[in-house]
Amino acid sequence: MPYSAETRSKRRVSCPEVNWFNDQAPFSHVVFKMQLQSLSPENDIVPRKSLTITTDPFSLLSDQLLLHILSKLPYSHHTTTSLVCKRWMHLHGRLVQSVKLVDWDFLESGRLIRRFPNLTDIDLVRACVRLPNNSAIWLSHKFLSIQLDSRFLSDGFVSGDDLLPPDVIDEGLRIVAEGCPNLRKLVLIGASEKGLSSVATECLTLQELELHYCTDLSLRGISGCQNLQILKLIGSVRELYNSVISDIGLTILAQGCRRLVKLELCGCEGSYDGIKAIGQCCQMLEELTLCDHRMDGGWLSALSFCGNLKTLKLQSCKSIDASPGSDQHLGSCPTLETLHLQWCQMRDKQSTRALFLVCEAVREIVLQDCWGLEDETFGSATICRRLKSLSLEGCSLLTVEGLDSVVHSWKELQRLRVVSCNNIKDSEVTPALATLFSVLKELKWRPDSRSLLSSSLGETGMGKKGGKFFKRA
């Protein structure tokens, strides 16, 4: 029976008819506009053109405003938001300032500079190493992380043949120098004098530089880095790669980079002459780090030329100084504030005493996992009479007797930290040492985890024969 006009007006719209509009993707925005028109109280007087609503409200925002909004998002959301559209991807590229390059072709093609025009921090080490990317063997070091094959060379896993040719690296550095004039930090491997010269000429704001596998002559390229303040030279890394940086390179470095504030030498050779040149030329140097050094005997006495040195760090050194010489020729660093030794051999009593003598003005000493530090060797630290802070960690040969004989000579001591020194026992602490603990401003005393555990369980009776035990209820 056919429906009347009144019946058809009261008939509700069925679901298939509504779904027809929803399935038509090109008409979805039309339905939205029609609903707005029907709900508008001024439907008859508002012009038709003013009712047109764009489907992308962000298109009304300027690039500068949208860039400010995107910059407020958490860093973990940047990759997701860059996939919204081409415009957002371009704006996301302007937000990125630090990259670690993996594919060298991405740099040579110019896409790196176009994609990220505001880079200030670039790491090119992984892209310069030509090792298999499909290998399941990963080598992770504190300096770099790379994939390896099963071969091993006599001089390490990485040789000169495993790096890109020098002319290829130089061309890549030219592209970086011309495309990133505001570069502040650069990490390289196997760079030559020509490539470093292009960076020094174009990137006048470069402040931090890290060089792997470099030679003495290549350091002439950074002489034009007038604003360079932080430099890290990695000559040789055990079982990884080998290169030579000697007194020649250190002298070239000292004459070219006179505004250095922080210098780190890893696996570098040298002697008294190289350290002296650095001290005389780099008068603004405040922090010096030597990691696994191969310095000749007598280099310690050259530290007295570093007139503004405040922090001295020794890491993974097999010896401090093989032949420090007589005490009257050692000199001292009057401005030194912190002496930090980590993973160093301190079995040589003469070199350890020479180190403390050069650092007699130090205010803070940190000894972490140093091997061979016995009571007699540690006793030479009494030379540092102005000490205010001492931190001992992992010094397993040191005893309470050795600690007691030294700390009482430091009249200005305010902070003491003793951690994981298993030969220091709570039961051997003298009354005089306990009295000293009570007047310190800061004390962290955890020499032996076993003694700490027994003291915490003393009141419960646990740990003693015939004591209390837990029973199942």
C-alpha positions in Angstrom: 0.0 0.0 0.0 1.5 3.4 -1.0 2.4 5.8 1.8 0.6 9.1 2.1 2.5 12.4 2.2 1.9 12.8 6.0 3.1 9.2 6.6 6.3 9.8 4.6 7.0 13.0 6.5 6.8 11.1 9.8 8.8 8.2 8.6 12.3 8.0 10.2 15.4 7.7 8.1 16.7 4.2 7.9 20.3 3.3 8.6 21.2 2.3 5.0 20.2 5.8 3.8 22.5 7.4 6.5 25.4 5.1 5.7 25.1 6.1 2.0 26.3 9.6 2.9 29.0 8.3 5.3 30.5 6.0 2.7 30.9 8.8 0.1 34.2 10.3 1.1 34.0 13.3 -1.2 30.7 14.4 0.3 31.6 14.1 4.0 32.6 17.8 4.2 29.4 18.7 2.3 27.2 17.1 5.0 29.1 19.1 7.6 28.5 22.4 5.8 24.8 21.6 5.3 24.3 20.9 9.0 26.0 24.2 9.9 23.7 26.1 7.6 20.6 24.5 9.0 21.6 25.3 12.6 22.6 28.8 11.9 20.0 31.4 13.1 21.2 33.9 10.5 20.9 31.5 7.6 19.0 33.9 5.5 21.3 36.9 5.9 24.8 35.4 6.1 26.4 35.4 2.6 27.1 31.9 1.2 30.9 32.5 0.9 31.3 33.1 4.7 29.8 29.6 5.3 32.7 27.8 3.6 34.8 26.1 6.2 38.2 24.6 5.4 38.9 21.0 6.3 42.4 21.9 7.6 42.2 24.6 10.3 46.0 24.6 10.7 46.3 26.1 7.2 45.1 29.4 8.7 48.1 29.5 10.9 51.4 31.0 9.8 54.5 28.8 9.7 56.0 30.7 12.6 53.0 30.1 14.8 52.6 26.5 13.9 56.4 26.0 14.4 56.0 27.4 17.9 53.1 25.0 18.6 55.0 22.0 17.4 58.0 22.9 19.5 55.9 22.6 22.6 55.2 19.0 22.0 57.2 16.2 23.7 60.2 15.1 21.8 58.7 11.5 21.4 55.8 13.0 19.4 57.9 14.8 16.8 58.3 11.8 14.5 54.6 11.1 14.5 53.6 14.7 13.8 56.0 14.9 10.9 54.0 12.3 9.1 50.8 14.3 9.0 51.5 16.2 5.8 54.4 17.6 3.8 54.1 21.0 5.4 54.4 19.5 8.9 57.3 17.4 7.8 59.1 20.5 6.5 58.4 22.3 9.8 59.6 19.3 11.8 62.9 19.4 9.9 63.4 23.0 11.0 63.0 21.9 14.7 65.7 19.2 14.5 69.1 20.4 15.6 71.0 17.2 16.3 71.5 14.1 14.0 73.6 11.0 13.9 74.1 10.1 10.2 74.0 6.5 9.2 73.8 6.7 5.3 76.5 8.8 3.7 74.5 9.1 0.4 71.9 11.1 2.4 74.6 13.7 2.9 76.1 13.7 -0.6 72.8 14.0 -2.3 72.1 17.2 -0.3 68.9 15.8 1.2 70.3 16.1 4.8 70.7 19.9 4.5 67.3 20.3 2.7 65.5 18.1 5.3 67.2 19.6 8.3 68.3 23.2 7.6 68.9 24.3 11.2 71.4 21.6 12.3 73.8 22.6 15.1 75.0 19.1 16.2 76.1 16.5 13.6 77.7 13.0 14.2 79.2 11.5 11.0 81.2 8.6 12.5 78.9 5.8 11.7 78.3 6.9 8.1 82.1 7.0 7.5 82.7 3.4 8.5 82.2 0.9 5.6 81.3 -2.2 7.5 78.4 -4.6 6.8 75.0 -3.3 7.9 73.4 -6.7 7.8 75.8 -8.3 10.4 74.4 -9.6 13.6 77.6 -8.6 15.5 77.4 -5.3 17.2 80.4 -3.6 19.0 79.4 -1.0 21.5 82.0 1.3 23.0 81.7 4.5 24.9 83.0 6.3 21.9 81.0 4.6 19.1 78.7 1.7 18.2 79.2 -0.2 14.9 78.3 -3.5 13.2 81.2 -5.9 12.6 82.0 -9.0 10.6 83.9 -12.0 12.0 87.4 -10.8 11.0 89.9 -9.3 13.3 93.0 -7.4 12.2 96.2 -7.1 14.2 95.6 -3.4 14.9 91.9 -3.7 15.8 88.5 -4.3 14.3 88.5 -1.1 12.2 91.4 -0.2 9.8 92.0 2.6 7.4 90.5 0.5 4.5 87.2 0.3 6.4 86.7 4.0 6.2 85.5 6.1 3.3 88.2 7.6 1.1 89.6 10.9 2.4 88.4 12.8 -0.7 84.9 11.5 -0.1 84.9 12.6 3.5 86.3 16.0 2.5 83.5 16.6 0.0 80.9 15.7 2.7 82.5 18.1 5.1 82.3 20.8 2.4 78.6 20.2 2.1 78.1 20.4 5.8 80.2 23.5 6.1 78.3 25.4 3.4 74.8 24.1 4.5 75.2 24.5 8.3 76.9 27.8 9.0 75.5 27.8 12.6 77.1 24.4 13.4 78.2 24.2 17.1 79.3 20.5 17.5 80.8 18.1 15.0 81.9 14.4 15.5 84.2 13.0 12.8 86.4 10.0 12.0 89.3 9.9 9.5 89.1 13.5 8.6 92.0 15.2 6.7 93.4 18.7 6.9 91.4 19.8 3.8 88.1 18.8 5.2 88.7 20.3 8.6 89.9 23.5 7.0 86.6 23.9 5.1 84.7 23.5 8.4 86.9 26.0 10.2 86.4 28.5 7.4 82.6 28.3 7.1 81.4 27.3 10.6 82.6 30.3 12.6 80.3 29.3 15.6 81.8 25.8 16.0 82.5 25.3 19.7 82.8 21.6 20.2 84.7 19.1 18.1 85.4 15.3 18.5 87.9 13.7 16.2 88.4 9.9 15.9 91.3 8.2 14.0 93.1 11.4 13.2 96.8 12.1 12.7 99.2 14.9 13.6 99.0 16.7 10.2 95.2 16.6 10.1 95.1 18.8 13.2 96.5 21.7 11.1 93.0 22.0 9.6 91.4 23.1 12.9 93.8 26.0 13.4 91.1 28.3 11.9 88.5 27.3 14.5 88.9 30.6 16.5 85.9 29.9 18.8 86.6 26.3 19.5 86.2 25.7 23.3 85.8 21.9 23.7 88.0 19.4 21.9 88.2 15.6 22.2 91.0 13.8 20.3 90.7 10.0 20.1 94.0 8.6 18.7 93.8 4.9 19.6 91.2 2.7 21.2 92.3 -0.7 22.3 91.1 -3.6 20.1 89.2 -1.1 17.9 91.5 1.1 15.9 95.0 2.7 16.1 96.3 6.1 15.0 99.1 8.3 16.3 98.9 11.7 17.9 102.2 12.8 19.2 103.9 16.0 20.5 103.8 17.3 16.9 100.0 17.2 16.8 99.7 18.6 20.4 101.9 21.5 19.5 99.9 22.3 16.3 96.7 22.0 18.3 98.0 24.4 21.0 99.1 27.1 18.6 95.9 27.0 16.6 93.2 26.6 19.3 94.1 29.1 21.9 90.6 29.5 23.3 90.2 25.9 24.5 88.4 25.5 27.8 88.1 21.7 27.9 90.5 19.2 26.3 90.3 15.4 26.3 93.1 13.2 25.0 92.2 9.5 24.5 94.9 7.1 23.5 97.3 9.9 22.6 101.1 9.8 22.7 103.2 12.7 23.8 105.6 13.9 26.5 106.6 16.9 28.5 106.9 19.1 25.4 103.3 18.5 24.1 101.7 19.2 27.5 103.9 22.3 28.0 102.9 23.7 24.6 99.2 23.3 25.6 99.7 24.9 28.9 101.6 27.9 27.5 99.3 28.6 24.5 95.8 27.5 25.8 95.8 29.9 28.8 92.0 29.6 29.2 92.1 25.8 29.6 90.2 24.8 32.8 89.6 21.0 32.3 92.1 18.4 31.1 91.2 14.7 30.7 93.8 11.9 29.8 92.2 8.6 28.9 94.5 5.5 28.4 97.4 7.8 27.6 100.7 6.7 26.2 102.7 9.7 27.5 106.5 9.4 28.0 107.9 9.8 31.5 108.1 13.3 32.9 104.9 14.7 31.5 103.5 15.4 35.0 105.8 18.3 35.5 104.4 20.1 32.5 101.1 20.5 34.2 102.5 23.5 36.1 102.3 25.5 32.9 98.5 25.2 32.9 97.9 28.3 34.9 94.1 28.2 35.0 93.6 24.5 35.2 90.7 23.6 37.6 89.9 20.0 36.9 92.3 17.1 36.1 90.9 13.7 35.1 92.8 10.4 34.5 90.8 7.5 33.2 91.8 3.9 32.3 95.5 4.7 32.6 97.9 1.8 33.1 100.4 4.1 34.7 100.4 7.7 35.8 104.0 8.7 35.0 106.7 6.1 34.4 109.5 8.6 35.4 108.2 11.7 37.2 111.6 13.0 38.2 112.7 14.8 41.4 110.2 16.7 43.5 111.9 20.1 43.0 111.2 19.9 39.2 107.6 18.9 39.4 106.0 22.2 40.2 102.3 22.5 41.0 98.9 23.7 39.7 97.8 26.5 42.1 94.3 26.8 40.7 93.4 23.1 40.7 90.1 22.3 42.4 89.2 18.7 41.4 91.4 15.6 40.9 89.4 12.6 39.5 91.0 9.2 38.9 88.9 6.4 37.5 90.0 2.8 36.5 93.6 3.7 36.9 96.6 1.7 38.1 98.0 3.2 41.3 100.6 0.6 42.3 103.5 2.8 41.6 104.1 4.7 44.8 106.5 7.2 43.2 104.2 8.3 40.4 101.2 8.5 42.8 103.2 10.7 45.2 104.3 12.9 42.3 100.7 13.3 41.2 99.5 14.4 44.6 102.5 16.8 44.9 101.5 18.5 41.6 97.9 18.7 42.8 98.7 19.8 46.3 96.3 22.7 46.1 93.3 20.5 45.1 90.1 20.9 47.1 88.3 17.6 45.9 89.7 14.1 45.2 87.7 11.3 43.6 89.2 7.8 43.4 86.9 5.4 41.7 87.8 1.7 41.0 91.6 2.4 41.1 93.7 -0.8 41.4 96.7 -1.1 43.7 95.8 1.8 46.1 97.2 0.5 49.4 97.5 2.3 52.7 101.1 3.4 52.1 100.4 4.7 48.6 97.3 6.6 49.8 99.3 8.1 52.7 101.1 10.4 50.2 97.7 12.3 49.8 98.5 14.1 53.1 100.4 16.6 50.9 97.0 18.0 49.8 96.3 19.9 53.0 93.6 22.1 51.6 91.3 19.2 50.8 87.6 19.7 51.5 86.0 16.6 49.8 87.1 13.0 49.4 85.3 10.2 47.6 86.5 6.6 47.6 84.7 3.9 45.6 85.9 0.4 44.8 89.3 0.8 46.5 89.4 -2.7 47.9 92.9 -2.6 49.3 92.5 0.4 51.5 91.9 -0.2 55.2 90.5 1.9 58.1 94.1 2.3 59.4 95.2 3.9 56.1 92.1 6.1 55.9 92.5 7.2 59.6 96.1 8.2 59.1 95.2 10.5 56.2 91.9 12.2 57.0 93.1 13.7 60.3 95.8 15.7 58.4 93.0 17.5 56.4 91.9 20.2 58.8 89.4 21.6 56.2 87.7 18.3 55.3 83.9 18.7 55.1 82.6 15.9 52.9 83.5 12.2 53.0 82.2 9.4 50.8 83.3 5.8 51.2 81.5 3.2 49.0 82.3 -0.5 48.2 85.7 -0.5 49.9 85.4 -4.0 51.2 88.6 -4.0 53.3 87.3 -1.1 55.4 85.3 -2.5 58.3 82.8 -0.8 60.6 84.2 -2.6 63.6 87.7 -1.1 63.1 86.5 2.5 63.1 88.5 4.3 65.9 86.9 6.8 68.3 88.9 9.6 66.8 87.6 8.8 63.3 84.0 8.5 64.7 84.4 12.0 66.2 85.5 13.3 62.9 82.4 11.8 61.3 80.2 13.8 63.6 81.5 17.2 62.6 81.4 16.6 58.8 78.8 18.5 56.8 78.2 15.4 54.5 79.0 11.8 55.1 78.2 8.7 53.1 79.5 5.6 54.7 78.9 2.3 53.0 82.2 0.6 52.8 81.0 -3.0 53.1 77.5 -4.1 52.1 77.8 -7.2 54.3 78.6 -5.2 57.5 75.7 -2.8 56.7 73.4 -5.7 56.3 74.4 -7.3 59.6 74.0 -4.0 61.5 70.5 -3.5 60.0 69.4 -7.0 61.1 71.0 -6.9 64.5 67.9 -6.1 66.4 65.9 -8.9 64.8 68.2 -11.6 65.8 68.4 -12.9 62.2 71.8 -14.0 60.9 72.8 -15.6 64.2 72.9 -19.2 65.0 69.8 -20.2 67.0 68.1 -16.9 66.1 64.6 -16.2 64.8 63.2 -17.8 61.7 60.0 -17.2 59.7 57.5 -20.0 59.8 54.5 -20.6 57.5 51.3 -19.6 59.1 
